[in-house]
Structures are given as structure tokens and as C-alpha cells.
Amino acid sequence: MDLSIIIVSYNTKKLLEDCLLSIKEKIGKIDYEVIVVDNGSSDGSVELINSLSSQIPLKLIKSGGNIGFGRANNLGMKITKGKYILLLNSDTVIKGPILPEMMDWMDSHPKVGVTSCALRNADGSLQGTGGYFPTLPKIFAWMFFLEDIPFLDRFIKPFHPMHPNSFFYKGTAFFEKEGERNWVTGAFFLMKKEVIAKTGSFDPDYFMYTEEVDLCFRIKKAGWKIWYLPKWNIIHYGGGSSTSEFPILSEYKGIKIFYEKRMPKWQYPVVRTFLKLGALKRIFIFGLLKGKGAAKTYAKAFILA
């Protein structure tokens, strides 16, 4: 089989339907399967999957509850048959023949283990997807808004070059250029199956956010390259099953886990200090700009850090 597509779904019925139908329309002649891992949806998503199984080669896995992004994908990866595995968010829409074309590109680049395409909003504007590993200087730059200052990112390569919670306006030039990356987001994560066989799947200690950073860190450590290819793109609606507070707190927690597991031990208390100071600063700045809700979110982040 050429391709196994894994979609984790949690109460995103309408988005999931659009995603599945777009795959069916744009997949071309690829021999493929779609594995939907349902994280305990209560909106009729399971019934939808069953109704589409006569049109699309679908397999349904019921996780039994909301077990998070990484662990749910791990369930799907265990039964994949494809040479390639695509992790795809349920809130995405495929708009062209990008899957066969990107697989052909990866066939011609044997050292590349993972690729991602450009993610676009419904209006066509670019989203940020991936960036550089969160080393201490990059965490410091993120927490103190240094990565938002134009041109400074030439000297301090940012953890996420266009973060949705940036304090200053940030352009999209970084995501208009093809190139090697440290990590890419899990919304569209195309990889060779042999990569997972050698490096392992997602670390189950992450619930959601930062788990792809951890996986990419291990993939690159094993000698594979990760590439971003904006020649191809999909629509990503974003935030289909989470609140605005959830990704912020989850990323703080994820960074802590990453440093606890992957970085030298002496760096863990340092990164926690940076996170706490950054959260404290945001309590006042975002509290003034966005109101009490934002202040409460970062107060929680301060405690979590």
C-alpha cells in the first residue's frame, strides 16, 4: 500500500466530513487507507465514519475517551500498511493532488524522513507551521518577546517564527520559503514508515502540543531530515476541538516535559524560570490589552510553569 492517512477526531463531525471527502476527491490513483481514531466524540462523528465507509477505504478505531493527539495517532500507526504515513488534522481540506506529488518528492530525497506543506487559513493567508527546537536562548527570546522583533530572528532563530500569540506583528516570509526545518506541526505530517520503525512513535506523556517537537527531535537525532515544502498547501481551519486557553497551557506543560526528557538536567530549572517570568510578564501585558480572561490564562500558566 502507498499511503496510510491517520486522522484523530474529537467532536469535529462537520470538519471531519469535509476533510474525508476532500481526500476522496484529490487522492488520485494512490493505493491508500484512512484510519480515523475517534477520541470519544459525542457529536455523531462515529456514525458519519460508518456512513462513508462504503465510499472511502476507512478504518475506525475507538480510543475509549479523549486520550490526546499523540497517543491517538500511536493507535493508528500500529495498524498502518502504507509505505508512507500521513498524520492529518480533521480540520483540514485537501485542495489539489499534493499527496502523490509530495510522495514522489520524498522518493527522490531518500534522506528526508518527514515533510509538511504550507497551511493556509480559509482566506488563503499563511499560518505558521513548525520552526526551530526550543533551546534556552529561543525560550528566552519567546518569553520576552524578542522573537517578535523584526530582523532579530536572523540572529536568534525562533522556536516558532510566527506564533499566534505574538505581541508584535510578524510577517510570513519564513513560511513562504522551502527549506529544512527542525520540526513541523502535526496538522500535516507526511513521513516514511521506516522512520517510525527506527525512532518510535509519539511519547505518550504529551497530551497535545509539543509532542511533534519531541518526535522531530528524535527523528533528526536518528539522522533523518525534515523539510517544509510550501509549493504544496492545504486549508487548515485550526482550533477545531480546543479552546484558546488550552493550547497555551498545553504548550507550557509540553516544554517542561521536553526539557525533562530530552535536554541536560541543569537546563530544566532554568527553562522553568524563563517560563514563569514570561507568564508573569504576559499577565500584565495581555491583561491590559485583552482583559481579565487573558490575565487568568497566564496566571494559570505561571502556576503550571
N, C-alpha and C positions, 0 to 999 in steps of 0.2 A: 504494500500500500504506500502511496506517495505521501499523504498528509493526514495527521490526526489533529483536529481542532478541538480544544478544550475551552468550554465556556462555563464560568461559575455564575450561578444565578441566585439572587435573593430578592424576591418581591419586585422583579422588573419585567413583568409579563409583556407589556406592550413593546418595550425596548428590545426584549429578547426576541419577540416575533419578527420585528423589523430586521434585527441582526441575522437571524436564521434565514429569512427569505432573501436577504442580500447575498448571503453566501451561496445559496442555491442558484441565484441568477448569475453570479460573477465567477463561479468556481472553474468554469471551463471543462476540460477533459481530464482533470486530475482524478485519480482514484483516491477517495477521501472518506473520512468518517468524522462525525461531530459527536463529541461526548459532552453532555450537559450535566454538570454537578449541581444539583439543587440543594441549597443550604437551608432547607426548612421553610420554603416560601408558603404563604397563605393566600396568595392573590390569584390562584388558578394557573400558575406557571407550569405545574406538572401536567395538568390537563392539556395545556397548549402543546407541550412537547409530545405527548402521546398522539395528539391530533395531527401533528406534522410528520410523524414517523413514517408515513406512507409516501411522503414526497422527498424526504431528506434521510440519508443514512444516519439516523440518530440513535444514540445510546444514552440512557438516563441512569444517573447514579444519585440516589438519595442519601445525603450525608447524615440525616437524622437531626439536624439542627444547624444553627449558624456557627460553623467551625472556622470561619475566616477564609481569606483568599488563598494563602499558600497551602494550607492543609487540604482544602477542597481540590486544588489543582493537583496535589500529590495523589489523591484518589483517582483522578482521571488519568494521570501519567502512568499509573500501574497497569492499565489495560490498553494502552495505545499500541497500534500496529504500524503506524506510519514511519517512514524514513525521516520525516520532519514532524515536529510538534509545534503547533501554534497555540499560544495562550492568548485568548481574545476576550475582551470585556463584553458583557451583554449589552452595554450602552454604546455600541459601535455599529457603523454601517459601512459595508464594503462597496466602493463606488466604481471599481474597474477591475481589470484582470491582473491585479497586483500579486496574487498568490502564486500562480505559475511563473510569473516573471521574476519575483524575488527568490523563489526556489532555484530557478535557473542561474541567477546571480550567485547564490550561495554554492551551487555546484561548481562554479568556475572560480570560487575563492575557498579552497579547502581549509585554510587556517582560520576562517571566520566561523565561529560556533553559534553566534546569535546576531540577529538583525532586527531592527524596528523601522517602521516607516514614519512619515510625518503624521501627527494627529491634528486634525482641524476641527474647529467649532462649527456649528451649523451654518454660520455666516461665512465660512471659508477662512477665517483668521487662524493663525497658527497657535498651538498650545506648546508649552514646554513638555519635553519628554526625556528624562534622564539627565546625565551630567557627569560630574567627577566624584570620586569617592570622598566621603566626609572626613578628611583628615582634620587634625586640630586647627590648623590655620583656616581651613574652609569653614569649620563650625564657628570659629570666632568671627569670621567675616560675615557669616549668615546671621548670627545672633546680634551683631552690632551694625547691621545694615550696610556693611562695606561692600558686599557683593552686588548691591543695587546701584552703586555709583558707576556711571558710565566710564569706560576705559580702564577702570581699576581691575576688572576681571581679566585683563590681559596679563596681569602680574599675579593675581590670586585667582586661579581657576575655580569657579564657584561650584558648590555642591549641586545646586540646581540653578542653572543660568537664568531661568525665567520663572521664579517661584510665584504662585498665585497670591501669596500674602506679602509680596514685596512692598516696601514702604514708598520707594520712588518708582516712577515709570521705568519699565525695562523693555527694550526692543526685542525683536525676534531674529536678529541676524544670525545668531548662533545656530538656530534651528532651520535656517534656510540652506545650510551648507552640509554636504555629505562628509562623513568622516568617522574615524574610530572614536568610540566613547568608552568611559569606564563602566557605565551602567545605563540601561534603558528601562522605561516603565513597563509594567506588566499588562497594560491595556492592549498592546500588540507586541508579542514577544515570540518571534519565529526562531526556532533552534533546531539543530540537528539532534536526532535522538541519541546518538552516541555521546553527546556532551553530557546528558543526564546520567547515562550509564557509567561515565567516568567520574563525575563530580558529585552526584547525588542530587536530590530534588530540593524543594524549599525546606528551610529549617522550620519545624512546627512551633517553635517558641514565638514566632511572629504571628500576630492575628491578621493584621492588614497594615500596609505601608512599611517600607524599608526592607521587606522580605526580598524584593527583587535586587536591591543593592547588595544584600548579603549573598544571594545566589550568583550575581555577576562577579562579585569579589572572588568567589571560589572558582568560577569558570575561568577568569583571567589568570588566576594563580596556577591553574592547570595548563596554561599555555594557549588558550583559545583567544581569538579576537572578537570584539563586539562592535558592530557597525550600525550607524544611523544613516538611512537612505531616504532622504526627502523627495527623491524623484517620484516615489510612490506615496500615496496618502489615503487615509480613511477619515470618516467623520466620527468624532468621539464626543458624545454629549456630556459626559462627565458627571460624577456625583449622583448616579442613578439610584444608589442604595445607601447613602451615608449623609450625615448632617455636616455642616460647616465646622462644627467643633470637633467632630470625630477624627478627621484626618490630621488636624493639628496635634491633638493629644496622642494619637497613634504614632505620629512621626517622632515626637519626643520620646515615647516609650521605645520605639524601634531603634533609635540612635543609641540609647542606653544598652539595649541588647547587643547591637552590633559591636560596640566597644568592649562589652563584657566578654564577647566570644572571639572576636577577630583581631583586636588590637592589643598592644602591650599593656600589661596590668596597670602600670603607673599612669596611663592616659585616662583611665576610667574616672577617677575623681576630678581630673582637670576638665573633661568634657561635661561632667555634671555641673561643675561650677559655671562653665560657659552657658549651658542651657538655662540654669537658674537666673543668671544675670540677664540673659536675653529675654526670658519670660517676664522678669521684673520690669525691664525697660518697656516691653510691649503692654504691660498692664496700664501704664500711664499714657503712652503714646496712642495706642489703639483705643484705650478707654475714652480719651478726649476726642479722637476722630470718629469713632464708630459707636461709642456708647457703652452702657453697663454690660451688655452681653459679651462684647469683646474682652472687656476687662475681666469678667468672670472666667472666660475661657482660658486666658493666660494666667490667671490666679491658680486655676487647676493645673496648668502646665508647670507652673513654678513648684507646686507641691509634688507633682509627678516626677519632675527632674531631680 
